[in-house]
Amino acid sequence: MPRLKEIDINYDQIRELVCQLEFSKKMSLIKDIIKEKEYKDSFYAYTESLLKKYNIPRMNEDELDTFLHQKD
């Protein structure tokens, strides 16, 4: 796999490859990715940046559920 780091692959190519996988293989790939500490750190940093960007207040689970399911 390290060989791939030397090759320019864009997001669309990766997406196309992943879309060709069987569902079980996609789920396995997702599980492997989210186990990585770097992914978790990046995910939390990204969500924190969204909170700031869109000025989303801190909410409990019920409030968040209501907020996410609002129809504009």
Buried (B, 14 or more C-beta within 10 A) or exposed (E): EEEEEEEEEEEEEEEEEEEEEEEEEEEEEEEEEEEEEEEEEEEEEEEEEEEEEEEEEEEEEEEEEEEEEEEE
